[in-house]
Amino acid sequence: MKLFVGLGNPGRDYAGHRHNIGFMALDRIAEDHGLGPWKSRFQGQVAEGRLGSEKVLLLKPATYMNRSGQAVGEAARFFKIDTPDICVFHDELDLAPGRLKVKSGGGHAGHNGLRSLHAHVGDSYQRVRMGIGHPGRKELVSGYVLHDFAKAEQEWLDDLLRGISDGAPALAEGDAAGFMNKVALRVSPPRNEGRGKATEAPQAAREPAAESPSAEDTRSPLQKLADRFR
């Protein structure tokens, strides 16, 4: 069994915050793949099901961000899930909005949710780092992450979440490259053939048409002279 963990803060007041993008990712996976229903367990909300060939437990800790490790540790011990089989979805200030990277192991880089996981399950879990961008100055970080995504960000956010959902079965089966490819197809889709033809059409229309050969002039000299003064 794999344990997919989304990091965030519980309650309606936090639901749209940038810090809750991990919760959003799990909600999209559960909805698209028919996992659930969500139930209260392990100090959080859980949903079970299959992604590809793998049985997966989705967990959204209800302990608030800085105590996320408590819920994760409890679920992992109950199901005897090894730390490398835990995958954590979280916001990442050091990545541009809409960018995503997968990483296994490493430090917590000051992220309170990851810091708590380190304390309860160790550091060898897998992370899906979802870029939200940086406000520019350290003193602005708290207000930035604890604030709703702007309307202008909704398009890339939806593309990213859809891509994560598309690639979730590959991620559960250990195919990180396949997962990343699915995300890329949503975030940076290949150029549509039809669109390519459409963009070429105006250029073709601006090119001068080839001249057709003139028909033979059968007018008499007197008629030609008269036509010049009309």
C-alpha positions as CSV (number, residue, x, y, z in Angstrom):
1,M,0.0,0.0,0.0
2,K,1.1,3.6,-0.8
3,L,0.3,6.5,1.4
4,F,-0.4,9.8,-0.4
5,V,-0.4,12.8,2.0
6,G,-1.6,16.3,1.2
7,L,-0.4,19.1,3.4
8,G,-2.6,22.0,4.5
9,N,-4.7,23.4,7.3
10,P,-8.2,22.1,8.1
11,G,-11.4,24.2,7.9
12,R,-13.2,26.5,5.4
13,D,-11.2,29.5,6.3
14,Y,-8.0,27.9,4.9
15,A,-9.5,25.9,2.0
16,G,-8.4,28.3,-0.8
17,H,-5.0,29.2,0.6
18,R,-1.8,28.6,-1.3
19,H,-0.6,26.6,1.7
20,N,-3.4,24.2,1.1
21,I,-2.5,23.1,-2.4
22,G,-1.6,19.7,-1.1
23,F,-5.2,19.2,0.1
24,M,-6.4,20.4,-3.3
25,A,-4.3,17.8,-5.1
26,L,-5.7,14.9,-3.1
27,D,-9.2,16.2,-3.5
28,R,-8.8,16.2,-7.3
29,I,-7.3,12.7,-7.3
30,A,-10.1,11.3,-5.1
31,E,-12.8,12.9,-7.3
32,D,-11.3,11.9,-10.7
33,H,-10.5,8.3,-9.7
34,G,-13.5,7.5,-7.5
35,L,-11.6,7.1,-4.3
36,G,-13.5,7.5,-1.0
37,P,-15.7,8.5,0.6
38,W,-13.6,10.6,2.9
39,K,-13.7,9.4,6.5
40,S,-12.4,10.8,9.8
41,R,-9.4,8.7,10.9
42,F,-5.8,9.0,12.0
43,Q,-6.3,12.6,13.1
44,G,-7.3,13.5,9.6
45,Q,-9.5,12.7,6.6
46,V,-8.8,9.5,4.7
47,A,-10.0,8.0,1.4
48,E,-9.0,4.5,0.1
49,G,-9.0,2.9,-3.3
50,R,-6.7,1.9,-6.2
51,L,-4.6,3.9,-8.5
52,G,-3.4,1.7,-11.4
53,S,-2.3,-1.6,-9.8
54,E,-1.6,-0.1,-6.4
55,K,-3.8,0.2,-3.3
56,V,-3.6,3.7,-2.0
57,L,-4.6,5.6,1.2
58,L,-5.1,9.3,0.8
59,L,-4.6,11.4,4.0
60,K,-5.3,15.0,4.7
61,P,-4.1,15.7,8.3
62,A,-6.5,17.7,10.5
63,T,-3.8,18.6,13.0
64,Y,-2.8,21.9,11.3
65,M,0.3,22.2,9.2
66,N,3.0,22.2,11.9
67,R,1.8,18.9,13.4
68,S,1.1,17.0,10.2
69,G,3.6,14.3,11.1
70,Q,1.4,13.1,13.9
71,A,-1.4,12.0,11.6
72,V,1.0,10.6,9.0
73,G,3.0,8.6,11.6
74,E,-0.2,7.1,13.0
75,A,-1.5,6.0,9.6
76,A,1.9,4.6,8.5
77,R,2.3,2.6,11.7
78,F,-1.3,1.1,11.5
79,F,-0.8,-0.1,7.9
80,K,2.9,-0.9,8.3
81,I,3.8,1.5,5.5
82,D,7.5,2.1,5.1
83,T,8.6,5.7,4.8
84,P,9.8,5.4,1.2
85,D,6.2,4.4,0.3
86,I,4.8,7.7,1.6
87,C,4.4,10.5,-0.9
88,V,3.7,14.0,0.3
89,F,2.1,16.8,-1.8
90,H,3.0,20.3,-0.6
91,D,3.4,23.9,-1.6
92,E,6.9,25.0,-2.7
93,L,8.0,28.7,-2.5
94,D,11.2,28.0,-4.4
95,L,9.4,26.9,-7.6
96,A,7.6,29.3,-10.0
97,P,3.8,29.1,-10.0
98,G,2.7,26.0,-11.8
99,R,6.1,24.3,-11.8
100,L,6.4,20.8,-10.2
101,K,9.2,18.6,-9.1
102,V,9.4,15.1,-7.6
103,K,12.0,14.4,-5.0
104,S,12.8,11.6,-2.5
105,G,14.6,12.4,0.8
106,G,16.4,15.6,1.7
107,G,15.8,18.4,4.1
108,H,12.6,20.3,5.0
109,A,13.9,23.8,3.9
110,G,11.9,25.4,6.8
111,H,8.5,24.1,5.7
112,N,6.6,23.5,8.9
113,G,4.7,20.5,7.6
114,L,7.8,18.7,6.3
115,R,9.6,19.6,9.5
116,S,6.9,17.7,11.5
117,L,7.1,14.7,9.1
118,H,10.8,14.5,9.6
119,A,10.2,14.3,13.3
120,H,7.6,11.5,13.1
121,V,8.5,9.3,10.1
122,G,12.1,10.3,9.1
123,D,13.2,12.1,5.9
124,S,13.2,9.3,3.2
125,Y,9.6,9.9,2.0
126,Q,8.8,11.1,-1.5
127,R,7.7,14.7,-2.1
128,V,5.7,16.3,-4.9
129,R,6.8,19.9,-4.7
130,M,4.1,22.2,-6.2
131,G,5.4,25.7,-7.1
132,I,3.4,28.6,-5.8
133,G,6.2,31.3,-6.2
134,H,7.7,33.6,-3.6
135,P,6.4,37.0,-2.6
136,G,9.9,38.4,-2.8
137,R,10.7,39.1,0.8
138,K,10.9,36.8,3.8
139,E,8.7,38.9,6.0
140,L,5.9,38.5,3.4
141,V,5.9,34.7,3.3
142,S,3.4,34.0,6.1
143,G,0.8,36.3,4.7
144,Y,1.4,35.1,1.2
145,V,1.0,31.3,1.9
146,L,-2.0,32.0,4.2
147,H,-3.9,33.7,1.5
148,D,-6.2,32.5,-1.3
149,F,-4.9,32.0,-4.8
150,A,-5.7,35.0,-6.9
151,K,-8.3,34.8,-9.7
152,A,-5.5,35.2,-12.3
153,E,-3.8,32.1,-10.9
154,Q,-6.8,29.8,-11.3
155,E,-6.0,28.7,-14.9
156,W,-2.5,27.4,-14.2
157,L,-3.7,25.9,-10.8
158,D,-6.4,23.9,-12.5
159,D,-4.0,22.7,-15.2
160,L,-1.5,21.6,-12.5
161,L,-4.1,19.8,-10.4
162,R,-5.6,18.0,-13.5
163,G,-2.1,16.9,-14.5
164,I,-1.4,15.6,-11.0
165,S,-4.6,13.6,-11.1
166,D,-3.8,12.2,-14.6
167,G,-0.4,11.0,-13.5
168,A,-1.4,9.7,-10.0
169,P,-1.6,6.0,-11.1
170,A,1.9,6.2,-12.5
171,L,3.2,7.9,-9.3
172,A,1.5,5.1,-7.2
173,E,3.3,2.5,-9.3
174,G,6.7,4.1,-8.8
175,D,6.9,5.7,-12.3
176,A,7.9,9.3,-11.4
177,A,8.9,10.1,-15.0
178,G,5.5,8.9,-16.3
179,F,3.8,11.1,-13.7
180,M,5.8,14.1,-14.7
181,N,5.0,13.5,-18.3
182,K,1.3,13.5,-17.6
183,V,1.6,16.8,-15.6
184,A,3.6,18.4,-18.5
185,L,0.9,17.4,-21.0
186,R,-1.6,19.5,-19.0
187,V,0.7,22.4,-18.0
188,S,2.4,22.7,-21.4
189,P,0.3,20.8,-24.0
190,P,1.8,20.1,-27.4
191,R,0.8,22.4,-30.2
192,N,-2.5,21.3,-31.7
193,E,-2.2,20.4,-35.5
194,G,-5.5,22.2,-36.2
195,R,-4.3,25.3,-34.4
196,G,-1.0,25.3,-36.4
197,K,-2.9,25.3,-39.6
198,A,-5.1,28.1,-38.5
199,T,-2.2,30.3,-37.5
200,E,-0.7,29.8,-41.0
201,A,-3.8,30.8,-42.8
202,P,-3.6,34.6,-42.3
203,Q,0.0,34.6,-43.4
204,A,-1.0,32.8,-46.6
205,A,-3.8,35.3,-47.1
206,R,-1.3,38.2,-47.0
207,E,0.8,36.8,-49.8
208,P,0.0,38.2,-53.2
209,A,-1.8,35.9,-55.5
210,A,0.0,34.7,-58.6
211,E,-1.2,36.7,-61.7
212,S,-3.1,34.8,-64.3
213,P,-2.0,35.4,-67.9
214,S,-3.9,38.2,-69.7
215,A,-6.4,37.4,-72.4
216,E,-5.5,38.5,-75.9
217,D,-6.6,42.1,-76.7
218,T,-8.8,42.0,-79.8
219,R,-9.8,45.7,-79.8
220,S,-9.2,47.8,-82.9
221,P,-6.7,50.8,-82.7
222,L,-9.5,53.3,-82.8
223,Q,-11.3,51.4,-79.9
224,K,-8.1,51.4,-77.8
225,L,-7.7,55.1,-78.3
226,A,-11.3,55.8,-77.4
227,D,-10.9,53.6,-74.2
228,R,-7.9,55.7,-73.0
229,F,-10.1,58.9,-72.8
230,R,-13.0,57.4,-71.0
